[in-house]
Amino acid sequence: MIASTAVCEAEAAGLQPVPAKTAAAAVAVPETIQVVSSRLGTYEVPRDKVLTLERGLVGLPAARRFVVVDHRPGSPFRWLLCLDDPELAFVVADPVEVVPGYAPPLAEAASALGCVPEEVAVMVLVTIPRDPREVSVNLLAPVAIDLSRRSGCQLVLEGSRLDPAHRLARPQD
Amino acid sequence: MGMLVLTRRVGERVHIGEDVTVRVLAIRGAAVSLGFAAPASVAVVREEIVDAVRTENRRAALARPEELVGVDAWFGEGSEG
C-alpha cells in the first residue's frame, strides 16, 4: 500500500450511492476503463484510479497516463501500467515499506506538484537484474503523486546523492 | 531548435522564459559555478543525473511478471508479514 492516510481514507470510503428517492434513481457505479498490458493482460480499473504524469517519466515523455495494480495481496511490489503504451510497465513499491529508515521527500514533492505534503504519495521504480537478489529501487528519482488530483511526476532529487539503483535488503537480514 | 550561445561574466544573469534565471556565480579554473532561480515545478538537473535516471528507467521497464514472482518470494522469505 502507498503510505498515506489520505489514500487509505479514500479507499475505505468507497462510493456514495445516490438516494433512491431522486427521479433518476440509480446506484452510482464507478466508470471503469480497460487497461491493456502486453505483459500482464487486460485489467478493468475505475477511471478515477488513473494517474497522470504531465511530463511523463524521464526519457519517456509520452508515457503520461498510468494505473497501479496489485501483484499479489500482501506484496509490497505492485505494477505501474501505462495506458499510453501497452508495452510499458514498471514494478513499483512504497519505499517506506522496502527501505528501512526511508524518509519520503514530501516537501520537495509538494513543491514540485503544487499541493500540500499531506496529499503526497511516493513510489519508487524497481529494477530487477538477472539475479533477483540484486533487486534495486530508484531512490534518486521517485514518482511523486498528488493524491487529490491524481497527478504526478518523476521527481529527480538533484543534489541528494541518493542511489538510482539502491539494493534492497530483505527485512529479516 | 538551435543552440543560443551567450557569453557571461561572473555576476551576470540570463533569463529563460518568464520564470527561470541563471547567474554565473564564480569561475574557478575549468569549472563554472551557476546559480539557478526557478519555480519548484521546473526541474533543474545536471545532465549526468538525467542520464542516470533515464538509464535506470530503461532497465526498470524490462521487469517481467515471472521475475517479480522470484523477487517477491526472495524478499518475503522467512518473514511472516
gemmi code that builds the backbone of each chain (N, CA, C; Angstrom):
import gemmi

chains = {
    "A": [
        ("MET", (0.844, -1.200, 0.000), (0.000, 0.000, 0.000), (0.875, 1.245, 0.000)),
        ("ILE", (0.467, 2.243, -0.726), (1.186, 3.510, -0.690), (0.942, 4.143, 0.667)),
        ("ALA", (2.016, 4.528, 1.348), (1.884, 5.028, 2.715), (1.293, 6.414, 2.721)),
        ("SER", (0.064, 6.534, 3.019), (-0.559, 7.848, 3.152), (-1.935, 7.660, 3.747)),
        ("THR", (-2.249, 8.433, 4.760), (-3.577, 8.277, 5.366), (-4.644, 8.711, 4.371)),
        ("ALA", (-4.309, 9.664, 3.504), (-5.315, 10.169, 2.564), (-5.825, 9.053, 1.670)),
        ("VAL", (-4.898, 8.223, 1.166), (-5.337, 7.188, 0.231), (-6.104, 6.100, 0.981)),
        ("CYS", (-5.696, 5.816, 2.227), (-6.408, 4.790, 2.996), (-7.843, 5.221, 3.216)),
        ("GLU", (-8.021, 6.519, 3.535), (-9.384, 7.005, 3.764), (-10.192, 6.953, 2.493)),
        ("ALA", (-9.571, 7.325, 1.387), (-10.292, 7.333, 0.114), (-10.732, 5.930, -0.253)),
        ("GLU", (-9.827, 4.952, -0.077), (-10.167, 3.574, -0.431), (-11.273, 3.064, 0.470)),
        ("ALA", (-11.201, 3.414, 1.775), (-12.193, 2.909, 2.725), (-13.559, 3.531, 2.462)),
        ("ALA", (-13.564, 4.777, 2.017), (-14.838, 5.498, 1.832), (-15.656, 4.867, 0.721)),
        ("GLY", (-15.008, 4.348, -0.315), (-15.760, 3.726, -1.419), (-16.643, 4.728, -2.115)),
        ("LEU", (-17.787, 4.266, -2.531), (-18.674, 5.129, -3.305), (-19.877, 5.522, -2.469)),
        ("GLN", (-20.440, 6.660, -2.786), (-21.678, 7.086, -2.138), (-22.833, 6.781, -3.073)),
        ("PRO", (-23.732, 5.883, -2.719), (-24.865, 5.626, -3.619), (-25.823, 6.813, -3.633)),
        ("VAL", (-26.455, 7.048, -4.780), (-27.429, 8.137, -4.911), (-28.700, 7.730, -4.170)),
        ("PRO", (-29.310, 8.629, -3.356), (-30.526, 8.255, -2.618), (-31.625, 7.797, -3.570)),
        ("ALA", (-32.408, 6.784, -3.154), (-33.378, 6.160, -4.054), (-34.492, 7.103, -4.451)),
        ("LYS", (-34.777, 8.150, -3.643), (-35.919, 8.987, -3.994), (-35.662, 9.988, -5.108)),
        ("THR", (-34.452, 10.115, -5.596), (-34.263, 11.032, -6.725), (-34.900, 10.437, -7.967)),
        ("ALA", (-35.310, 11.298, -8.883), (-36.072, 10.879, -10.058), (-35.339, 9.808, -10.845)),
        ("ALA", (-34.114, 10.064, -11.177), (-33.363, 9.064, -11.946), (-32.607, 8.180, -10.974)),
        ("ALA", (-33.373, 7.406, -10.184), (-32.759, 6.628, -9.105), (-31.801, 5.597, -9.666)),
        ("ALA", (-30.574, 5.647, -9.208), (-29.589, 4.661, -9.653), (-28.473, 4.610, -8.625)),
        ("VAL", (-27.875, 3.479, -8.463), (-26.689, 3.393, -7.606), (-25.499, 3.860, -8.432)),
        ("ALA", (-24.730, 4.793, -7.872), (-23.575, 5.314, -8.609), (-22.556, 4.196, -8.809)),
        ("VAL", (-22.229, 3.932, -10.014), (-21.252, 2.890, -10.331), (-20.009, 3.576, -10.876)),
        ("PRO", (-18.840, 3.200, -10.414), (-17.659, 3.886, -10.948), (-17.490, 3.557, -12.412)),
        ("GLU", (-17.185, 4.560, -13.170), (-16.881, 4.310, -14.572), (-15.549, 3.586, -14.609)),
        ("THR", (-15.490, 2.500, -15.345), (-14.226, 1.786, -15.409), (-13.654, 1.903, -16.802)),
        ("ILE", (-12.358, 1.741, -16.869), (-11.709, 1.723, -18.171), (-10.895, 0.452, -18.281)),
        ("GLN", (-10.621, 0.092, -19.509), (-9.837, -1.087, -19.758), (-8.384, -0.708, -19.926)),
        ("VAL", (-7.524, -1.431, -19.257), (-6.096, -1.198, -19.392), (-5.471, -2.461, -19.948)),
        ("VAL", (-4.800, -2.327, -21.085), (-4.192, -3.490, -21.720), (-2.682, -3.447, -21.515)),
        ("SER", (-2.156, -4.522, -20.984), (-0.704, -4.634, -20.810), (-0.232, -5.865, -21.561)),
        ("SER", (0.766, -5.665, -22.423), (1.262, -6.803, -23.202), (1.883, -7.852, -22.283)),
        ("ARG", (2.326, -7.414, -21.113), (2.982, -8.320, -20.177), (2.013, -9.001, -19.230)),
        ("LEU", (0.979, -8.273, -18.854), (0.150, -8.724, -17.736), (-1.287, -9.023, -18.116)),
        ("GLY", (-1.681, -8.664, -19.334), (-3.055, -8.923, -19.726), (-3.914, -7.687, -19.602)),
        ("THR", (-5.219, -7.906, -19.507), (-6.172, -6.805, -19.518), (-6.777, -6.616, -18.144)),
        ("TYR", (-6.858, -5.377, -17.721), (-7.459, -5.047, -16.443), (-8.625, -4.102, -16.658)),
        ("GLU", (-9.589, -4.225, -15.760), (-10.692, -3.267, -15.734), (-10.471, -2.458, -14.453)),
        ("VAL", (-10.238, -1.159, -14.583), (-9.983, -0.363, -13.377), (-10.897, 0.844, -13.330)),
        ("PRO", (-11.241, 1.299, -12.135), (-12.047, 2.516, -12.033), (-11.306, 3.680, -12.673)),
        ("ARG", (-12.063, 4.469, -13.414), (-11.460, 5.596, -14.129), (-10.728, 6.535, -13.174)),
        ("ASP", (-11.264, 6.634, -11.930), (-10.634, 7.597, -11.017), (-9.328, 7.076, -10.423)),
        ("LYS", (-8.905, 5.895, -10.843), (-7.604, 5.382, -10.404), (-6.462, 5.818, -11.330)),
        ("VAL", (-6.837, 6.402, -12.467), (-5.798, 6.775, -13.439), (-4.948, 7.912, -12.878)),
        ("LEU", (-3.632, 7.736, -12.965), (-2.689, 8.775, -12.564), (-2.131, 9.424, -13.820)),
        ("THR", (-2.010, 10.734, -13.795), (-1.477, 11.446, -14.967), (-0.171, 12.119, -14.604)),
        ("LEU", (0.896, 11.704, -15.290), (2.171, 12.392, -15.136), (2.293, 13.340, -16.326)),
        ("GLU", (2.088, 14.624, -16.078), (2.038, 15.596, -17.182), (3.260, 15.524, -18.078)),
        ("ARG", (4.438, 15.329, -17.472), (5.671, 15.305, -18.272), (6.188, 13.889, -18.477)),
        ("GLY", (5.370, 12.903, -18.168), (5.805, 11.525, -18.336), (6.920, 11.166, -17.376)),
        ("LEU", (7.710, 10.188, -17.784), (8.874, 9.793, -16.995), (10.125, 10.313, -17.698)),
        ("VAL", (11.233, 10.353, -16.980), (12.481, 10.817, -17.591), (12.855, 9.872, -18.728)),
        ("GLY", (12.979, 10.431, -19.927), (13.288, 9.615, -21.104), (12.056, 9.052, -21.776)),
        ("LEU", (10.886, 9.206, -21.141), (9.637, 8.687, -21.706), (8.547, 9.747, -21.564)),
        ("PRO", (8.702, 10.877, -22.247), (7.764, 11.988, -22.045), (6.342, 11.703, -22.505)),
        ("ALA", (6.176, 10.705, -23.385), (4.831, 10.403, -23.887), (4.087, 9.428, -22.981)),
        ("ALA", (4.772, 8.872, -22.018), (4.127, 7.925, -21.094), (3.530, 8.736, -19.958)),
        ("ARG", (2.252, 9.104, -20.115), (1.666, 10.063, -19.188), (0.574, 9.484, -18.305)),
        ("ARG", (-0.190, 8.516, -18.794), (-1.299, 8.004, -18.005), (-0.984, 6.612, -17.504)),
        ("PHE", (-1.210, 6.394, -16.215), (-0.837, 5.130, -15.575), (-1.905, 4.671, -14.600)),
        ("VAL", (-1.877, 3.379, -14.326), (-2.621, 2.859, -13.186), (-1.697, 1.924, -12.415)),
        ("VAL", (-1.967, 1.818, -11.129), (-1.228, 0.885, -10.291), (-2.132, -0.308, -10.022)),
        ("VAL", (-1.612, -1.509, -10.280), (-2.386, -2.713, -9.974), (-1.541, -3.615, -9.075)),
        ("ASP", (-2.240, -4.423, -8.306), (-1.531, -5.290, -7.373), (-0.826, -6.426, -8.091)),
        ("HIS", (0.258, -6.893, -7.504), (0.918, -8.105, -7.986), (0.339, -9.298, -7.236)),
        ("ARG", (0.348, -9.181, -5.912), (-0.127, -10.269, -5.056), (-0.564, -9.609, -3.760)),
        ("PRO", (-1.721, -10.002, -3.207), (-2.160, -9.377, -1.955), (-1.074, -9.547, -0.896)),
        ("GLY", (-0.733, -8.466, -0.212), (0.284, -8.536, 0.821), (1.687, -8.275, 0.337)),
        ("SER", (1.878, -8.238, -0.987), (3.221, -7.957, -1.509), (3.478, -6.462, -1.514)),
        ("PRO", (4.688, -6.037, -1.156), (4.991, -4.604, -1.252), (5.194, -4.159, -2.697)),
        ("PHE", (5.289, -5.112, -3.607), (5.533, -4.781, -5.013), (4.221, -4.737, -5.780)),
        ("ARG", (4.072, -3.724, -6.614), (2.891, -3.587, -7.458), (3.359, -3.243, -8.864)),
        ("TRP", (2.410, -3.197, -9.789), (2.735, -2.853, -11.167), (2.206, -1.475, -11.515)),
        ("LEU", (3.022, -0.705, -12.194), (2.603, 0.584, -12.731), (2.445, 0.379, -14.231)),
        ("LEU", (1.202, 0.370, -14.693), (0.935, 0.095, -16.105), (0.658, 1.387, -16.839)),
        ("CYS", (1.175, 1.494, -18.055), (0.994, 2.705, -18.832), (-0.171, 2.547, -19.808)),
        ("LEU", (-1.153, 3.430, -19.698), (-2.298, 3.376, -20.613), (-1.907, 3.824, -22.019)),
        ("ASP", (-0.862, 4.651, -22.109), (-0.485, 5.194, -23.405), (0.381, 4.229, -24.206)),
        ("ASP", (0.886, 3.202, -23.555), (1.748, 2.238, -24.236), (1.598, 0.877, -23.561)),
        ("PRO", (0.871, -0.035, -24.195), (0.618, -1.336, -23.577), (1.894, -2.152, -23.344)),
        ("GLU", (2.985, -1.783, -24.019), (4.241, -2.498, -23.825), (4.980, -2.030, -22.579)),
        ("LEU", (4.543, -0.905, -22.023), (5.299, -0.282, -20.941), (4.705, -0.627, -19.581)),
        ("ALA", (5.530, -1.157, -18.703), (5.083, -1.490, -17.353), (6.288, -1.447, -16.426)),
        ("PHE", (6.044, -1.049, -15.208), (7.113, -0.985, -14.216), (6.660, -1.673, -12.942)),
        ("VAL", (7.607, -2.305, -12.266), (7.338, -2.739, -10.905), (7.613, -1.537, -10.008)),
        ("VAL", (6.708, -1.306, -9.075), (6.879, -0.191, -8.140), (6.708, -0.700, -6.713)),
        ("ALA", (7.177, 0.107, -5.794), (6.997, -0.215, -4.387), (6.899, 1.078, -3.594)),
        ("ASP", (6.286, 0.963, -2.446), (6.294, 2.082, -1.496), (7.649, 2.020, -0.792)),
        ("PRO", (8.496, 3.023, -0.961), (9.840, 2.941, -0.402), (9.845, 2.813, 1.124)),
        ("VAL", (8.812, 3.329, 1.773), (8.743, 3.203, 3.231), (8.640, 1.732, 3.631)),
        ("GLU", (8.027, 0.938, 2.757), (7.854, -0.490, 3.076), (9.102, -1.316, 2.810)),
        ("VAL", (9.923, -0.893, 1.850), (11.024, -1.766, 1.428), (12.409, -1.225, 1.762)),
        ("VAL", (12.493, 0.019, 2.199), (13.785, 0.606, 2.558), (13.712, 1.109, 3.994)),
        ("PRO", (14.319, 0.382, 4.945), (14.257, 0.803, 6.344), (14.823, 2.207, 6.505)),
        ("GLY", (14.117, 3.030, 7.267), (14.608, 4.377, 7.541), (14.384, 5.364, 6.417)),
        ("TYR", (13.635, 4.961, 5.381), (13.414, 5.873, 4.259), (12.538, 7.047, 4.689)),
        ("ALA", (12.982, 8.240, 4.341), (12.190, 9.440, 4.622), (11.702, 10.015, 3.302)),
        ("PRO", (10.399, 9.905, 3.006), (9.903, 10.383, 1.721), (10.089, 11.890, 1.580)),
        ("PRO", (10.468, 12.335, 0.376), (10.703, 13.762, 0.145), (9.387, 14.514, -0.035)),
        ("LEU", (8.587, 14.564, 1.027), (7.240, 15.121, 0.904), (7.270, 16.607, 0.576)),
        ("ALA", (8.194, 17.340, 1.188), (8.239, 18.786, 0.960), (8.635, 19.091, -0.478)),
        ("GLU", (9.660, 18.396, -0.983), (10.081, 18.629, -2.366), (8.980, 18.233, -3.335)),
        ("ALA", (8.339, 17.117, -3.035), (7.273, 16.640, -3.918), (6.099, 17.608, -3.916)),
        ("ALA", (5.717, 18.077, -2.721), (4.597, 19.012, -2.627), (4.898, 20.278, -3.408)),
        ("SER", (6.131, 20.749, -3.287), (6.569, 21.934, -4.033), (6.456, 21.709, -5.531)),
        ("ALA", (6.982, 20.584, -5.984), (7.012, 20.300, -7.420), (5.603, 20.106, -7.971)),
        ("LEU", (4.735, 19.512, -7.161), (3.391, 19.193, -7.631), (2.390, 20.303, -7.367)),
        ("GLY", (2.759, 21.257, -6.538), (1.825, 22.343, -6.220), (0.688, 21.875, -5.331)),
        ("CYS", (1.006, 21.041, -4.346), (-0.023, 20.588, -3.411), (0.568, 20.633, -2.005)),
        ("VAL", (-0.193, 20.165, -1.022), (0.328, 20.126, 0.341), (0.959, 18.756, 0.605)),
        ("PRO", (1.937, 18.693, 1.512), (2.622, 17.417, 1.769), (1.675, 16.278, 2.148)),
        ("GLU", (0.555, 16.609, 2.792), (-0.392, 15.578, 3.219), (-1.030, 14.851, 2.044)),
        ("GLU", (-1.023, 15.497, 0.879), (-1.654, 14.889, -0.295), (-0.672, 14.060, -1.116)),
        ("VAL", (0.585, 14.001, -0.661), (1.627, 13.372, -1.473), (1.777, 11.892, -1.152)),
        ("ALA", (1.861, 11.082, -2.205), (2.281, 9.687, -2.049), (3.504, 9.488, -2.930)),
        ("VAL", (4.409, 8.659, -2.466), (5.670, 8.446, -3.182), (5.819, 6.967, -3.477)),
        ("MET", (6.184, 6.652, -4.707), (6.515, 5.274, -5.042), (7.832, 5.282, -5.816)),
        ("VAL", (8.512, 4.151, -5.762), (9.796, 4.063, -6.458), (9.739, 2.958, -7.510)),
        ("LEU", (10.456, 3.186, -8.609), (10.540, 2.187, -9.668), (11.557, 1.119, -9.259)),
        ("VAL", (11.201, -0.102, -9.525), (12.018, -1.237, -9.108), (12.737, -1.819, -10.319)),
        ("THR", (14.018, -2.066, -10.187), (14.791, -2.726, -11.253), (15.110, -4.145, -10.813)),
        ("ILE", (14.807, -5.093, -11.686), (15.095, -6.496, -11.382), (16.198, -6.971, -12.319)),
        ("PRO", (17.421, -7.100, -11.821), (18.503, -7.594, -12.672), (18.385, -9.109, -12.857)),
        ("ARG", (19.345, -9.684, -13.522), (19.334, -11.122, -13.781), (19.200, -11.916, -12.469)),
        ("ASP", (19.955, -11.520, -11.460), (19.847, -12.169, -10.149), (18.819, -11.404, -9.331)),
        ("PRO", (17.681, -12.027, -9.026), (16.604, -11.302, -8.338), (17.016, -10.790, -6.960)),
        ("ARG", (18.065, -11.366, -6.389), (18.514, -10.909, -5.080), (19.198, -9.548, -5.158)),
        ("GLU", (19.477, -9.128, -6.395), (20.083, -7.815, -6.578), (19.036, -6.767, -6.935)),
        ("VAL", (17.783, -7.052, -6.639), (16.693, -6.126, -6.909), (17.010, -4.760, -6.287)),
        ("SER", (16.720, -3.709, -7.031), (17.039, -2.371, -6.537), (15.876, -1.420, -6.803)),
        ("VAL", (15.906, -0.304, -6.108), (14.879, 0.723, -6.304), (15.549, 2.058, -6.584)),
        ("ASN", (14.881, 2.886, -7.352), (15.413, 4.189, -7.750), (15.010, 5.239, -6.723)),
        ("LEU", (15.899, 5.472, -5.766), (15.606, 6.466, -4.732), (15.927, 7.875, -5.213)),
        ("LEU", (16.757, 7.960, -6.242), (17.153, 9.268, -6.774), (15.984, 9.959, -7.472)),
        ("ALA", (15.128, 9.182, -8.098), (14.026, 9.770, -8.860), (12.731, 9.020, -8.608)),
        ("PRO", (12.146, 9.234, -7.428), (10.872, 8.574, -7.145), (9.738, 9.188, -7.961)),
        ("VAL", (8.642, 8.465, -8.025), (7.438, 9.000, -8.654), (6.559, 9.557, -7.541)),
        ("ALA", (6.308, 10.844, -7.611), (5.515, 11.512, -6.579), (4.130, 11.797, -7.125)),
        ("ILE", (3.137, 11.530, -6.308), (1.744, 11.675, -6.746), (1.004, 12.643, -5.835)),
        ("ASP", (0.234, 13.525, -6.439), (-0.724, 14.376, -5.709), (-2.026, 13.579, -5.691)),
        ("LEU", (-2.359, 13.019, -4.529), (-3.497, 12.113, -4.447), (-4.820, 12.816, -4.724)),
        ("SER", (-4.906, 14.100, -4.402), (-6.191, 14.769, -4.585), (-6.477, 15.009, -6.061)),
        ("ARG", (-5.431, 15.231, -6.856), (-5.649, 15.486, -8.278), (-5.285, 14.288, -9.148)),
        ("ARG", (-4.757, 13.231, -8.530), (-4.316, 12.044, -9.274), (-3.306, 12.433, -10.360)),
        ("SER", (-2.462, 13.414, -10.033), (-1.419, 13.816, -10.972), (-0.074, 13.597, -10.310)),
        ("GLY", (0.976, 13.603, -11.116), (2.275, 13.351, -10.514), (3.418, 13.637, -11.447)),
        ("CYS", (4.617, 13.289, -10.972), (5.809, 13.480, -11.779), (6.882, 12.540, -11.260)),
        ("GLN", (7.900, 12.322, -12.101), (9.081, 11.626, -11.608), (10.008, 12.716, -11.086)),
        ("LEU", (10.185, 12.732, -9.794), (10.888, 13.812, -9.106), (12.367, 13.468, -8.982)),
        ("VAL", (13.196, 14.155, -9.754), (14.633, 13.880, -9.700), (15.225, 14.691, -8.555)),
        ("LEU", (15.734, 13.987, -7.555), (16.245, 14.649, -6.352), (17.702, 15.043, -6.566)),
        ("GLU", (17.869, 16.026, -7.453), (19.184, 16.565, -7.785), (19.877, 17.021, -6.505)),
        ("GLY", (21.125, 16.662, -6.376), (21.882, 17.103, -5.218), (21.718, 16.220, -3.998)),
        ("SER", (20.835, 15.216, -4.078), (20.575, 14.388, -2.912), (21.632, 13.304, -2.724)),
        ("ARG", (22.305, 12.946, -3.789), (23.257, 11.822, -3.809), (22.580, 10.490, -3.491)),
        ("LEU", (21.270, 10.447, -3.678), (20.587, 9.165, -3.488), (20.889, 8.254, -4.665)),
        ("ASP", (20.695, 6.985, -4.456), (21.112, 5.967, -5.409), (19.960, 5.617, -6.350)),
        ("PRO", (20.172, 5.704, -7.666), (19.109, 5.272, -8.579), (18.951, 3.747, -8.592)),
        ("ALA", (19.944, 3.052, -8.033), (19.892, 1.591, -8.014), (20.218, 1.100, -6.598)),
        ("HIS", (19.399, 1.514, -5.663), (19.607, 1.147, -4.265), (19.167, -0.289, -4.043)),
        ("ARG", (20.113, -1.144, -3.657), (19.800, -2.564, -3.488), (18.936, -2.767, -2.255)),
        ("LEU", (17.921, -3.593, -2.426), (17.049, -3.874, -1.296), (17.667, -4.936, -0.402)),
        ("ALA", (17.432, -4.774, 0.890), (17.817, -5.823, 1.833), (16.535, -6.506, 2.286)),
        ("ARG", (16.601, -7.800, 2.468), (15.406, -8.494, 2.956), (15.128, -8.042, 4.372)),
        ("PRO", (13.849, -7.922, 4.737), (13.502, -7.393, 6.059), (14.166, -8.157, 7.211)),
        ("GLN", (14.394, -9.456, 7.016), (14.903, -10.246, 8.132), (16.428, -10.292, 8.174)),
        ("ASP", (17.070, -9.707, 7.168), (18.535, -9.760, 7.139), (19.168, -8.732, 8.070)),
    ],
    "B": [
        ("MET", (15.385, 23.198, -32.872), (15.793, 24.318, -32.003), (17.315, 24.348, -31.922)),
        ("GLY", (17.924, 25.441, -32.363), (19.386, 25.512, -32.339), (19.882, 25.894, -30.962)),
        ("MET", (21.179, 26.055, -30.839), (21.755, 26.430, -29.549), (22.090, 27.908, -29.552)),
        ("LEU", (21.628, 28.615, -28.567), (21.953, 30.025, -28.404), (23.211, 30.126, -27.555)),
        ("VAL", (24.215, 30.811, -28.055), (25.476, 30.931, -27.319), (25.611, 32.351, -26.808)),
        ("LEU", (25.739, 32.465, -25.486), (25.922, 33.777, -24.860), (27.189, 33.754, -24.030)),
        ("THR", (27.829, 34.864, -23.921), (28.996, 34.952, -23.058), (28.644, 35.805, -21.847)),
        ("ARG", (28.957, 35.285, -20.654), (28.639, 36.000, -19.425), (29.872, 36.106, -18.556)),
        ("ARG", (29.940, 37.170, -17.829), (30.989, 37.310, -16.820), (30.405, 36.965, -15.465)),
        ("VAL", (31.278, 36.795, -14.495), (30.824, 36.500, -13.132), (29.841, 37.575, -12.696)),
        ("GLY", (28.742, 37.126, -12.124), (27.738, 38.050, -11.615), (26.630, 38.331, -12.604)),
        ("GLU", (26.840, 37.981, -13.879), (25.828, 38.297, -14.881), (24.784, 37.204, -14.987)),
        ("ARG", (23.605, 37.576, -15.448), (22.459, 36.672, -15.456), (21.920, 36.451, -16.851)),
        ("VAL", (21.214, 35.324, -17.016), (20.446, 35.053, -18.231), (19.027, 34.702, -17.802)),
        ("HIS", (18.040, 35.187, -18.553), (16.642, 34.853, -18.280), (16.158, 33.825, -19.281)),
        ("ILE", (15.501, 32.775, -18.782), (14.940, 31.731, -19.654), (13.439, 31.738, -19.437)),
        ("GLY", (12.699, 32.086, -20.476), (11.254, 32.208, -20.314), (10.935, 33.266, -19.269)),
        ("GLU", (9.767, 33.152, -18.689), (9.323, 34.154, -17.719), (9.815, 33.856, -16.318)),
        ("ASP", (10.151, 32.587, -16.066), (10.258, 32.144, -14.680), (11.636, 31.669, -14.236)),
        ("VAL", (12.581, 31.608, -15.180), (13.863, 30.994, -14.831), (15.002, 31.969, -15.068)),
        ("THR", (15.909, 32.061, -14.108), (17.132, 32.823, -14.358), (18.341, 31.975, -13.987)),
        ("VAL", (19.420, 32.231, -14.696), (20.689, 31.568, -14.415), (21.721, 32.662, -14.218)),
        ("ARG", (22.528, 32.519, -13.172), (23.537, 33.540, -12.903), (24.903, 32.881, -12.760)),
        ("VAL", (25.913, 33.481, -13.331), (27.272, 32.979, -13.140), (27.753, 33.500, -11.789)),
        ("LEU", (28.034, 32.557, -10.880), (28.427, 32.961, -9.532), (29.942, 33.078, -9.397)),
        ("ALA", (30.640, 32.123, -10.025), (32.102, 32.118, -9.890), (32.696, 31.295, -11.012)),
        ("ILE", (33.914, 31.625, -11.364), (34.655, 30.796, -12.319), (35.960, 30.412, -11.642)),
        ("ARG", (36.157, 29.103, -11.449), (37.388, 28.635, -10.801), (38.053, 27.627, -11.708)),
        ("GLY", (39.080, 28.071, -12.395), (39.760, 27.177, -13.329), (38.810, 26.768, -14.432)),
        ("ALA", (38.620, 25.430, -14.594), (37.760, 24.932, -15.668), (36.293, 24.873, -15.249)),
        ("ALA", (35.986, 25.178, -13.999), (34.621, 24.978, -13.512), (33.898, 26.302, -13.345)),
        ("VAL", (32.640, 26.302, -13.754), (31.779, 27.469, -13.594), (30.740, 27.155, -12.529)),
        ("SER", (30.572, 28.058, -11.585), (29.539, 27.889, -10.578), (28.324, 28.692, -11.024)),
        ("LEU", (27.202, 27.999, -11.211), (25.993, 28.636, -11.730), (24.894, 28.627, -10.676)),
        ("GLY", (24.175, 29.704, -10.558), (23.035, 29.771, -9.643), (21.747, 29.809, -10.439)),
        ("PHE", (20.793, 28.918, -10.091), (19.534, 28.835, -10.826), (18.386, 29.290, -9.943)),
        ("ALA", (17.546, 30.149, -10.487), (16.321, 30.526, -9.794), (15.166, 30.102, -10.691)),
        ("ALA", (14.343, 29.182, -10.175), (13.229, 28.664, -10.976), (12.135, 28.208, -10.036)),
        ("PRO", (10.898, 28.207, -10.508), (9.826, 27.670, -9.650), (10.057, 26.179, -9.399)),
        ("ALA", (9.501, 25.678, -8.304), (9.685, 24.272, -7.934), (9.133, 23.330, -8.987)),
        ("SER", (8.231, 23.814, -9.822), (7.646, 22.968, -10.855), (8.593, 22.759, -12.030)),
        ("VAL", (9.675, 23.505, -12.055), (10.659, 23.355, -13.132), (11.855, 22.593, -12.593)),
        ("ALA", (12.181, 21.473, -13.233), (13.291, 20.655, -12.763), (14.603, 21.199, -13.303)),
        ("VAL", (15.552, 21.414, -12.437), (16.896, 21.838, -12.843), (17.847, 20.733, -12.412)),
        ("VAL", (18.373, 20.034, -13.395), (19.121, 18.809, -13.101), (20.368, 18.718, -13.963)),
        ("ARG", (21.486, 18.355, -13.366), (22.706, 18.133, -14.133), (22.497, 16.995, -15.129)),
        ("GLU", (23.112, 17.116, -16.284), (22.866, 16.158, -17.359), (23.207, 14.724, -16.975)),
        ("GLU", (24.312, 14.549, -16.244), (24.692, 13.174, -15.903), (23.660, 12.520, -14.986)),
        ("ILE", (22.942, 13.340, -14.192), (21.878, 12.807, -13.345), (20.684, 12.407, -14.203)),
        ("VAL", (20.333, 13.263, -15.160), (19.248, 12.925, -16.085), (19.574, 11.619, -16.807)),
        ("ASP", (20.808, 11.498, -17.281), (21.221, 10.288, -17.998), (21.117, 9.054, -17.099)),
        ("ALA", (21.531, 9.216, -15.844), (21.481, 8.079, -14.916), (20.041, 7.640, -14.682)),
        ("VAL", (19.143, 8.606, -14.540), (17.736, 8.270, -14.302), (17.117, 7.654, -15.554)),
        ("ARG", (17.436, 8.213, -16.705), (16.890, 7.667, -17.944), (17.333, 6.214, -18.133)),
        ("THR", (18.600, 5.977, -17.875), (19.145, 4.614, -17.999), (18.469, 3.665, -17.021)),
        ("GLU", (18.307, 4.115, -15.789), (17.684, 3.238, -14.795), (16.218, 2.993, -15.121)),
        ("ASN", (15.521, 4.015, -15.649), (14.131, 3.820, -16.076), (14.054, 2.730, -17.139)),
        ("ARG", (14.999, 2.768, -18.068), (15.001, 1.769, -19.144), (15.203, 0.377, -18.586)),
        ("ARG", (16.110, 0.262, -17.624), (16.365, -1.045, -17.003), (15.132, -1.517, -16.241)),
        ("ALA", (14.508, -0.581, -15.539), (13.334, -0.942, -14.732), (12.183, -1.396, -15.621)),
        ("ALA", (12.100, -0.824, -16.823), (10.989, -1.139, -17.724), (11.061, -2.553, -18.278)),
        ("LEU", (12.168, -3.250, -18.025), (12.331, -4.603, -18.548), (11.702, -5.667, -17.647)),
        ("ALA", (11.270, -5.266, -16.471), (10.804, -6.249, -15.480), (9.659, -7.098, -16.023)),
        ("ARG", (9.765, -8.400, -15.818), (8.719, -9.314, -16.276), (8.009, -9.925, -15.073)),
        ("PRO", (6.753, -10.278, -15.243), (5.988, -10.829, -14.116), (6.678, -12.019, -13.458)),
        ("GLU", (7.247, -12.907, -14.264), (7.870, -14.089, -13.660), (9.092, -13.704, -12.824)),
        ("GLU", (9.752, -12.609, -13.217), (10.888, -12.137, -12.418), (10.403, -11.564, -11.090)),
        ("LEU", (9.280, -10.879, -11.131), (8.751, -10.301, -9.891), (8.343, -11.402, -8.918)),
        ("VAL", (7.854, -12.496, -9.429), (7.497, -13.616, -8.555), (8.726, -14.044, -7.752)),
        ("GLY", (9.861, -14.151, -8.437), (11.098, -14.535, -7.768), (11.533, -13.514, -6.731)),
        ("VAL", (11.443, -12.238, -7.087), (11.834, -11.171, -6.165), (10.912, -11.156, -4.952)),
        ("ASP", (9.629, -11.264, -5.220), (8.626, -11.236, -4.154), (8.877, -12.376, -3.169)),
        ("ALA", (9.187, -13.545, -3.715), (9.448, -14.711, -2.862), (10.717, -14.497, -2.042)),
        ("TRP", (11.752, -14.023, -2.705), (13.015, -13.790, -2.018), (12.858, -12.760, -0.922)),
        ("PHE", (12.160, -11.676, -1.228), (12.012, -10.573, -0.291), (11.218, -10.990, 0.926)),
        ("GLY", (10.218, -11.814, 0.691), (9.342, -12.186, 1.788), (9.782, -13.432, 2.533)),
        ("GLU", (10.874, -14.066, 2.054), (11.351, -15.326, 2.612), (11.662, -15.207, 4.098)),
        ("GLY", (11.019, -16.078, 4.870), (11.394, -16.143, 6.273), (10.730, -15.089, 7.137)),
        ("SER", (10.149, -14.047, 6.501), (9.487, -13.045, 7.346), (7.986, -13.227, 7.181)),
        ("GLU", (7.307, -13.494, 8.268), (5.862, -13.668, 8.158), (5.217, -12.343, 8.458)),
        ("GLY", (4.806, -11.610, 7.387), (4.177, -10.280, 7.428), (3.743, -9.839, 8.744)),
    ],
}
model = gemmi.Model(1)
for chain_id, residues in chains.items():
    chain = gemmi.Chain(chain_id)
    for i, (resn, *xyz) in enumerate(residues, 1):
        res = gemmi.Residue()
        res.name, res.seqid = resn, gemmi.SeqId(i, " ")
        for name, pos in zip(("N", "CA", "C"), xyz):
            atom = gemmi.Atom()
            atom.name, atom.element = name, gemmi.Element(name[0])
            atom.pos, atom.b_iso = gemmi.Position(*pos), 0.0
            res.add_atom(atom)
        chain.add_residue(res)
    model.add_chain(chain)
structure = gemmi.Structure()
structure.add_model(model)
structure.setup_entities()
